[in-house]
Amino acid sequence: MVYEIKSNTTLFEIDRAEIVDISVGDMLQTKAFPQCQYTWTQQDSQFVESNPDAKVYLQIEHSSDNTYKHAGLMVVPANE
C-alpha cells in the first residue's frame, strides 16, 4: 500500500549552533536547494530567542511550475 502525502512543503532542521551569530538580513540556504534563499527577519530572531529549546526549520515549497522556493521559518516548541 502506498499513501500519497499531498503537502508540497519540505522542512530542513536548522542547527542552532550554525546560526548563533545570524543577524537580520542574513541569508539561509540549503545545499540541496541552493536557489532557495531565505532572508532572516527580526521576527525570526524574536521567535528563536523566546523559544530557546524549540526546533527551528527552514520551509521549502515545491511550486506547481516544478520549481522550489523558500516558504518561511517554522519554530516548533519542545515537548515538556
Secondary structure per residue as TSV (DSSP state, phi and psi in degrees):
chain	resnum	aa	ss	phi	psi
A	1	M	-	360.0	135.5
A	2	V	-	-117.4	129.0
A	3	Y	-	-107.8	122.1
A	4	E	-	-88.6	128.4
A	5	I	-	-92.0	124.5
A	6	K	-	-85.2	-11.0
A	7	S	-	-69.7	143.9
A	8	N	-	-105.4	11.4
A	9	T	E	-104.3	134.8
A	10	T	E	-115.2	138.8
A	11	L	E	-109.9	135.6
A	12	F	E	-117.1	118.1
A	13	E	E	-69.2	136.2
A	14	I	E	-101.1	126.2
A	15	D	-	-76.4	116.3
A	16	R	G	-57.4	-30.9
A	17	A	G	-64.1	-27.9
A	18	E	G	-78.6	-17.9
A	19	I	G	-120.4	21.3
A	20	V	T	-57.3	-32.1
A	21	D	T	-104.0	16.6
A	22	I	-	-66.7	144.5
A	23	S	-	-126.0	158.5
A	24	V	T	-56.0	131.7
A	25	G	T	97.5	-15.4
A	26	D	-	-70.2	155.7
A	27	M	E	-106.0	143.2
A	28	L	E	-114.2	140.3
A	29	Q	E	-151.9	156.3
A	30	T	-	-101.4	156.3
A	31	K	S	-66.5	-33.8
A	32	A	S	-71.6	-30.0
A	33	F	-	-132.8	69.8
A	34	P	T	-63.7	-20.0
A	35	Q	T	-76.5	-11.8
A	36	C	-	-99.0	101.4
A	37	Q	E	-111.3	137.7
A	38	Y	E	-117.8	130.9
A	39	T	E	-92.9	123.5
A	40	W	-	-68.1	134.8
A	41	T	-	-114.8	168.9
A	42	Q	H	-61.6	-39.3
A	43	Q	H	-62.2	-39.2
A	44	D	H	-59.8	-45.9
A	45	S	H	-59.6	-42.4
A	46	Q	H	-65.1	-43.8
A	47	F	H	-61.4	-45.4
A	48	V	H	-67.9	-42.4
A	49	E	H	-67.2	-36.9
A	50	S	H	-82.6	-6.0
A	51	N	-	-129.8	69.2
A	52	P	T	-64.5	-21.7
A	53	D	T	-102.9	0.3
A	54	A	S	-75.2	153.5
A	55	K	E	-85.7	143.0
A	56	V	E	-118.1	132.3
A	57	Y	E	-127.9	143.3
A	58	L	E	-94.4	130.0
A	59	Q	E	-98.1	130.3
A	60	I	E	-119.1	134.2
A	61	E	E	-116.3	135.4
A	62	H	E	-89.9	121.4
A	63	S	-	-88.9	163.9
A	64	S	T	-64.5	-23.1
A	65	D	T	-88.3	17.8
A	66	N	S	64.7	32.9
A	67	T	-	-116.8	168.4
A	68	Y	E	-120.2	144.1
A	69	K	E	-145.7	158.3
A	70	H	E	-70.4	145.0
A	71	A	E	-119.1	-6.8
A	72	G	E	135.1	-166.2
A	73	L	E	-120.7	142.8
A	74	M	E	-124.5	128.8
A	75	V	E	-112.0	118.9
A	76	V	E	-110.1	110.9
A	77	P	-	-57.6	145.8
A	78	A	-	-72.1	145.1
A	79	N	-	-73.5	138.1
A	80	E	-	-104.0	360.0
